[in-house]
Amino acid sequence: MADKQFVNNLFDVKGKVALLTGATGALGKAVAIGYGLAGMKVFVTGRSDDKCKNLCDELTAQGIECGYSIGDPAIEEDVIRIVKDAVEKFGEINVLLTAAGYNHAQPIVEQELSEWKKIMDSDVQGTWLFCKYVGEQMIKQGKGGKVILVSSARSKMGMAGYTGYCTAKAGIDLMAQSLACEWTAKYKINVNTINPTVFRSDLTEWMFDPESAVSQNFLRRLPIGRLGEPDDFVGPCIFLASAASDFMTGANVAVEGGYWAN
Ligand SMILES: NC(=O)c1ccc[n+]([C@@H]2O[C@H](COP(=O)([O-])OP(=O)(O)OC[C@H]3O[C@@H](n4cnc5c(N)ncnc54)[C@H](OP(=O)(O)O)[C@@H]3O)[C@@H](O)[C@H]2O)c1
């Protein structure tokens, strides 16, 4: 039977160490701040030294314990080094959130193979490599862990020009489901995806123009009636990092304003 202490601890993530990829992006940054203000130690990574350093300075100024290491999520030696740096800084990793990703929408007959590979590398290979090396670390620690892979509502819906992106995000959903089968019972590592629809970022800012026909059409079939703000992303990420989600694994968690419902 649940008691007061059990309920009070459900969402308590204080002291956990999180490694975040794509932390310099709109969603990654919002989660880095959210996790930090919830009392987590935050280790951020991206490919730009300046962007990572500025982010870490911004977090530190808010009283958040933060570290960073730069590298490309699709390069194995970089990932091995970043994971090592995170463990050196904070001693362990309890939560992995992968938010690095890239898209270039193009018809398949116009898309170069190199561009397809860039989408696959940033979304699929990078996610796989971080799962492999953070997973190895979590297994070694023997305390379980939470792995949250940022996918997309597009993982289950086709779209013209999106053969790379939709395929990549569908792969991330099944990567989470396969890892849940591989890890959760044996190591108490929960693996879930978050599947967002349009959230404000540098790339999607144009969709927030109320005059845009694309935006108006999109909103017409979005039950929640507005597009996402980065802060809308923080609660689900804290939930999936907390004990409140201990019975969830292999789930593709819709954070999409009801887009899949319509
Ligand atoms: N915003 C949305 O509407 C939305 C909707 C559905 C899904 N998503 C997914 O959510 C995740 C985060 O999105 P966001 O809106 O925060 O994106 P964002 O603001 O564009 O940030 C993307 C992040 O990914 C990294 N990145 C970009 N290109 C990369 C590449 N070729 N290789 C490796 N890393 C790369 C960037 O880091 P550096 O350049 O510093 O290395 C940056 O931190 C992505 O996986 C995206 O697909 C976003």
Ligand as a Chemical Component Dictionary entry (heavy atoms), coordinates in Angstrom:
data_LIG
# 
_chem_comp.id                   LIG 
_chem_comp.type                 NON-POLYMER 
_chem_comp.pdbx_formal_charge   0 
_chem_comp.three_letter_code    LIG 
# 
loop_
_chem_comp_atom.comp_id 
_chem_comp_atom.atom_id 
_chem_comp_atom.alt_atom_id 
_chem_comp_atom.type_symbol 
_chem_comp_atom.charge 
_chem_comp_atom.model_Cartn_x 
_chem_comp_atom.model_Cartn_y 
_chem_comp_atom.model_Cartn_z 
_chem_comp_atom.pdbx_ordinal 
LIG N1  N1  N 0  11.427 20.585 -32.390 1  
LIG C1  C1  C 0  10.551 19.792 -32.957 2  
LIG O1  O1  O 0  9.529  20.237 -33.476 3  
LIG C2  C2  C 0  10.754 18.290 -32.956 4  
LIG C3  C3  C 0  9.675  17.480 -33.330 5  
LIG C4  C4  C 0  9.851  16.103 -33.349 6  
LIG C5  C5  C 0  11.056 15.558 -32.998 7  
LIG N2  N2  N 1  12.090 16.364 -32.661 8  
LIG C6  C6  C 0  13.361 15.720 -32.325 9  
LIG O2  O2  O 0  13.800 16.185 -31.069 10 
LIG C7  C7  C 0  15.229 16.217 -31.043 11 
LIG C8  C8  C 0  15.672 17.602 -30.605 12 
LIG O3  O3  O 0  15.074 18.548 -31.467 13 
LIG P1  P1  P 0  15.299 20.119 -31.304 14 
LIG O4  O4  O 0  14.070 20.771 -31.776 15 
LIG O5  O5  O -1 15.860 20.419 -29.971 16 
LIG O6  O6  O 0  16.415 20.327 -32.428 17 
LIG P2  P2  P 0  17.490 21.475 -32.597 18 
LIG O7  O7  O 0  17.152 22.675 -31.801 19 
LIG O8  O8  O 0  17.674 21.592 -34.070 20 
LIG O9  O9  O 0  18.767 20.786 -31.950 21 
LIG C9  C9  C 0  19.295 19.639 -32.527 22 
LIG C10 C10 C 0  20.442 19.116 -31.701 23 
LIG O10 O10 O 0  21.017 18.033 -32.421 24 
LIG C11 C11 C 0  22.383 18.295 -32.711 25 
LIG N3  N3  N 0  22.628 18.030 -34.144 26 
LIG C12 C12 C 0  22.121 18.700 -35.206 27 
LIG N4  N4  N 0  22.579 18.151 -36.356 28 
LIG C13 C13 C 0  23.361 17.115 -35.995 29 
LIG C14 C14 C 0  24.129 16.182 -36.733 30 
LIG N5  N5  N 0  24.176 16.179 -38.075 31 
LIG N6  N6  N 0  24.848 15.264 -36.070 32 
LIG C15 C15 C 0  24.817 15.253 -34.704 33 
LIG N7  N7  N 0  24.121 16.116 -33.949 34 
LIG C16 C16 C 0  23.402 17.041 -34.592 35 
LIG C17 C17 C 0  22.659 19.752 -32.390 36 
LIG O11 O11 O 0  23.860 19.822 -31.654 37 
LIG P3  P3  P 0  25.224 20.504 -32.152 38 
LIG O12 O12 O 0  24.953 21.156 -33.487 39 
LIG O13 O13 O 0  25.578 21.476 -31.063 40 
LIG O14 O14 O 0  26.154 19.346 -32.215 41 
LIG C18 C18 C 0  21.510 20.145 -31.466 42 
LIG O15 O15 O 0  21.903 20.047 -30.127 43 
LIG C19 C19 C 0  15.697 15.817 -32.443 44 
LIG O16 O16 O 0  16.003 14.459 -32.455 45 
LIG C20 C20 C 0  14.463 16.079 -33.302 46 
LIG O17 O17 O 0  14.425 15.222 -34.431 47 
LIG C21 C21 C 0  11.968 17.715 -32.625 48 
# 
loop_
_chem_comp_bond.comp_id 
_chem_comp_bond.atom_id_1 
_chem_comp_bond.atom_id_2 
_chem_comp_bond.value_order 
_chem_comp_bond.pdbx_ordinal 
LIG N1  C1  SING 1  
LIG C1  O1  DOUB 2  
LIG C1  C2  SING 3  
LIG C2  C3  SING 4  
LIG C2  C21 DOUB 5  
LIG C3  C4  DOUB 6  
LIG C4  C5  SING 7  
LIG C5  N2  DOUB 8  
LIG N2  C6  SING 9  
LIG N2  C21 SING 10 
LIG C6  O2  SING 11 
LIG C6  C20 SING 12 
LIG O2  C7  SING 13 
LIG C7  C8  SING 14 
LIG C7  C19 SING 15 
LIG C8  O3  SING 16 
LIG O3  P1  SING 17 
LIG P1  O4  DOUB 18 
LIG P1  O5  SING 19 
LIG P1  O6  SING 20 
LIG O6  P2  SING 21 
LIG P2  O7  DOUB 22 
LIG P2  O8  SING 23 
LIG P2  O9  SING 24 
LIG O9  C9  SING 25 
LIG C9  C10 SING 26 
LIG C10 O10 SING 27 
LIG C10 C18 SING 28 
LIG O10 C11 SING 29 
LIG C11 N3  SING 30 
LIG C11 C17 SING 31 
LIG N3  C12 SING 32 
LIG N3  C16 SING 33 
LIG C12 N4  DOUB 34 
LIG N4  C13 SING 35 
LIG C13 C14 SING 36 
LIG C13 C16 DOUB 37 
LIG C14 N5  SING 38 
LIG C14 N6  DOUB 39 
LIG N6  C15 SING 40 
LIG C15 N7  DOUB 41 
LIG N7  C16 SING 42 
LIG C17 O11 SING 43 
LIG C17 C18 SING 44 
LIG O11 P3  SING 45 
LIG P3  O12 DOUB 46 
LIG P3  O13 SING 47 
LIG P3  O14 SING 48 
LIG C18 O15 SING 49 
LIG C19 O16 SING 50 
LIG C19 C20 SING 51 
LIG C20 O17 SING 52 
# 
